[in-house]
Amino acid sequence: MDLGVDLGTTYSAVAAMEFTLRRERNLLVDLDSTILHIPMAEVARACKPLIDRTIETMEPLSSLLNGANSDIAGIHLVGGTTSLPIVPRRLRELCGRKVHRSPHPTPATAIGLAVAADAGTLGIGDRLSRGFGVFRETESGGGIEFDVLTDQTTRIAGTTIITRKYRCRHNIGVFRFVEFSRTDAIGEPVGDLIPPRYRRFPP
């Protein structure tokens, strides 16, 4: 097949060819004596039954992800085969947005073995994915500030109780509690704030 690229022997020519193949969704296999060109659609079609058979084996786990009252946030894909695009794509078709690629897909097995080898000194803890804070009045009602109650650095161990005390300047108060994803340099929340909940005094 003529890709319209002068291959030559230079690195830039080979890189140009690889870019063209990726753009056209083709797979290139460089053998000793020849170059094998395979359309990615054929690869996906051949791999899909094998992937579906593996997913069937995982059905007890995948069914937990799709349950209405599931408390499983998601699964992380590990191993070299998860770099094949059809694998995460097929899993997302079945499990939605709860499928994530692990930040350490290749060494995940080694990491797991290291944890298992020293289980007495290592542990697994929960950490919040979003922060929680409150907007409150300042300057005797002349301004508004945001107080971070918890954020992603807060480690959760059992029941956590957070206490804040505010000195009221008048007998009516309105506090707006929100979830946030991050704060800026001065501590103000940025991005989506969900869900707003108000606490008024007196109730």
C-alpha positions as a printed Julia matrix, in Angstrom:
203×3 Matrix{Float64}:
   0.0     0.0    0.0
   1.32    3.44  -0.93
   1.06    5.73   2.12
   2.48    8.72   0.29
   5.55    8.74   2.57
   9.15    8.35   1.38
  10.43    5.83   3.91
  14.16    6.06   3.3
  16.26    5.15   6.32
  15.96    8.26   8.47
  14.19    8.51  11.82
  11.97   11.35  10.58
  10.75    9.23   7.66
   9.85    6.33   9.94
   8.11    8.7   12.37
   6.12   10.19   9.49
   5.03    6.71   8.41
   3.96    5.78  11.96
   1.93    8.99  12.23
   0.17    8.2    8.94
  -0.65    4.69  10.12
  -2.08    5.96  13.42
  -4.17    8.51  11.58
  -5.6     5.82   9.31
  -6.11    3.44  12.26
  -3.69    0.82  10.98
  -1.29   -1.47  12.81
   2.33   -1.83  11.68
   4.37   -4.94  12.54
   8.08   -4.67  11.64
   9.5    -8.15  11.02
  13.03   -9.13   9.97
  12.32   -9.44   6.27
   9.05   -7.64   5.7
   6.58   -5.1    7.1
   3.11   -6.44   7.87
   0.27   -3.95   7.55
  -3.0    -4.8    9.36
  -6.1    -2.54   9.53
  -7.02   -1.88  13.18
 -10.67   -2.69  12.45
  -9.64   -6.29  11.7
  -7.61   -6.47  14.92
 -10.58   -5.22  16.96
 -12.93   -7.67  15.26
 -10.62  -10.62  16.0
  -9.95   -9.59  19.62
 -13.53   -8.79  20.64
 -14.62  -12.44  21.3
 -11.53  -13.01  23.45
 -12.16   -9.82  25.41
 -15.83  -10.69  25.91
 -14.87  -14.14  27.2
 -12.55  -12.54  29.75
 -15.27  -10.09  30.79
 -17.66  -13.02  31.35
 -15.15  -14.45  33.82
 -15.15  -11.1   35.63
 -18.96  -10.94  35.7
 -19.26  -11.25  39.52
 -17.12   -8.11  39.84
 -18.57   -6.16  36.92
 -22.11   -6.75  38.2
 -21.15   -5.0   41.44
 -20.16   -1.92  39.44
 -23.55   -1.69  37.77
 -25.66   -2.19  40.9
 -27.95    0.68  41.85
 -26.6     0.76  45.42
 -23.01   -0.1   44.56
 -20.38    1.48  46.81
 -17.54    0.6   44.41
 -16.19    3.79  42.85
 -14.56    2.01  39.91
 -11.94   -0.41  38.65
  -8.43    0.36  37.43
  -7.06   -1.47  34.41
  -3.58   -2.95  34.81
  -1.33   -5.08  32.63
   0.15   -4.61  29.19
  -2.94   -5.72  27.27
  -4.96   -2.8   28.64
  -2.95   -0.53  26.33
  -4.87   -2.08  23.42
  -7.6     0.54  22.79
 -10.4    -1.99  22.35
  -9.97   -3.3   25.92
 -10.87   -0.11  27.86
 -13.39    0.84  25.17
 -15.27   -2.46  25.51
 -15.24   -2.25  29.31
 -16.61    1.3   29.24
 -19.43    0.13  26.98
 -20.46   -2.31  29.73
 -19.5    -0.47  32.94
 -19.66    3.19  31.96
 -17.39    5.79  33.49
 -16.33    3.6   36.4
 -13.49    2.15  34.3
 -10.13    3.9   34.72
  -6.64    3.2   33.45
  -4.23    2.7   36.32
  -1.46    5.31  36.66
   0.94    2.34  36.98
  -0.45   -0.25  34.53
   2.8    -2.14  33.89
   4.35   -2.44  37.4
   0.99   -3.01  39.15
   1.76   -6.68  39.83
   5.15   -5.84  41.33
   3.56   -3.15  43.51
   0.94   -5.62  44.74
   3.59   -8.21  45.57
   5.63   -5.62  47.46
   2.59   -4.66  49.54
   1.79   -8.32  50.24
   5.39   -9.02  51.26
   5.29   -6.34  53.96
   1.63   -6.33  54.89
   2.41   -5.67  58.55
   3.73   -2.16  57.97
   1.58   -1.1   55.03
  -2.11   -0.36  54.99
  -4.86    0.98  52.78
  -6.71    4.12  53.8
  -9.54    6.18  52.36
  -9.02    9.62  50.91
 -11.64   12.08  49.7
 -11.93   12.73  45.97
 -13.52   16.16  46.59
 -13.28   18.79  49.28
 -16.0    20.15  51.56
 -16.24   23.7   52.82
 -18.51   26.53  53.89
 -19.11   30.11  52.8
 -19.64   32.43  55.76
 -20.0    36.12  56.46
 -17.07   38.24  57.65
 -16.53   41.86  58.63
 -19.85   42.03  60.48
 -21.75   40.94  57.39
 -19.79   43.13  54.98
 -17.89   40.3   53.29
 -17.87   36.59  52.51
 -15.06   34.09  53.05
 -14.68   30.4   52.29
 -13.43   27.95  54.92
 -12.09   24.57  53.8
 -13.34   21.89  56.2
 -11.84   18.88  54.38
  -9.97   18.41  51.12
  -8.15   15.68  49.2
  -5.29   15.69  51.73
  -7.63   14.65  54.56
  -7.15   11.01  55.51
 -10.28    9.28  56.74
  -9.95    6.83  59.62
 -13.24    5.63  61.06
 -15.59    8.44  62.05
 -14.2    11.93  61.53
 -15.69   14.9   63.39
 -14.71   18.42  62.32
 -15.56   21.34  64.61
 -15.49   25.05  63.79
 -16.57   27.89  66.08
 -17.66   31.26  64.73
 -18.39   34.38  66.74
 -21.69   35.84  65.55
 -22.08   39.6   65.13
 -25.85   39.44  64.82
 -28.66   37.02  65.57
 -29.23   35.79  61.99
 -26.71   33.6   60.17
 -26.59   31.86  56.79
 -23.92   29.24  56.05
 -23.61   27.71  52.58
 -21.95   24.27  52.56
 -20.57   23.0   49.24
 -18.42   20.26  47.72
 -15.53   21.48  45.56
 -12.83   19.94  43.38
  -9.95   22.34  44.12
  -9.07   25.79  45.45
  -6.99   28.59  43.97
  -3.89   30.29  45.41
  -5.91   32.32  47.94
  -8.09   29.44  49.1
 -11.22   30.2   47.06
 -12.99   27.21  45.46
 -12.84   26.96  41.67
 -14.76   24.71  39.29
 -18.1    23.1   39.99
 -19.59   23.53  43.46
 -22.07   20.76  44.31
 -24.46   20.39  45.97
 -25.17   23.67  47.77
 -26.78   23.25  51.15
 -27.76   26.1   53.42
 -27.83   26.17  57.2
 -29.66   29.14  58.69
 -29.65   30.4   62.25
 -32.07   30.53  63.9
 -33.45   27.42  62.12
